Structures are given as structure tokens and as C-alpha cells.
């Protein structure tokens, strides 16, 4: 069930070159031998979502993982990939984005994008008769799949 005001977001494939200073991103990462965390996945948020879940916290998808939602303070490209410096209220973190890291950008979408065969991810609460009352749906666009 779609609730009134259900947020529908499109998910598009992106690349490290799409990440610019000032962007708000969510990066799942884990420690590396270099001492700088290595990205496992990156989400580039639209400007309207700046500040969503801001901060750095444990992320249980990977061992010793962290999820950092923050503003890109600077981005440096080198032969080993791209390193970004992220700034959030009360702190910051440098994260290396190695080649092959899954990177997506969230974009506006509508109910029209929810077509048979589209890959989706639904957030909501259980409702009657095994239904889910959705308050947010992410839909893959142009061959991307939601995280």
C-alpha cells in the first residue's frame, strides 16, 4: 500500500567522477591496512536530502564497517582511485573509493516508474493481511538496482 506522501526515489548508476565537493553522500566502508577506510558502496543524495542521517556510525553489513553520511569537503583522484574527505557535524573522515565500488545516485521518481519488472526496495511498516504500508520506495532506473 502506498501511503499519501510516500517518497519515491529513483536509483541511477553513477561513478566516482560524479562525486563533487559539496555533495551529500552516504558511504559504507571498512578499515584497510593503509589506515584510511575503503568504500564498499556509495550513495550520492539529491540536494533535497542533504543532512539525512548525517554522521558516522557502525554498519553491520561488513566486518568493522562504518556508514558515513556527510558532505564531501574535497575529492582527490589518484592512480589508486579516489579519496574523499567527508565533513559532518562533530567530525570528519577520509575514505578511499577504489575502482569497482558500487556507486549510485538517488534522483526524483514517480509512481509511473513503478512498472512490472522494475527492481524496488520498500521501507515501511507491516499492515493487515501481510501487506506493507510503504513510506519510501526506491526504484532502479536505466538498469540500476536499489541497494
Secondary structure, DSSP 8 states (H G I E B T S, - for coil): -EEEEEEEEEEEE--GGG--TT-EEEEEEE--TTSSEEEEEEEE--GGGTTTT-EEEEETTSTTEEEEEEEEEEEEEETTEEEEEEEETTEEEEEEE-TT-EEEEEEE--GGG--TT--EEEEEEE-GGG-EEEEEEEEE-TT----
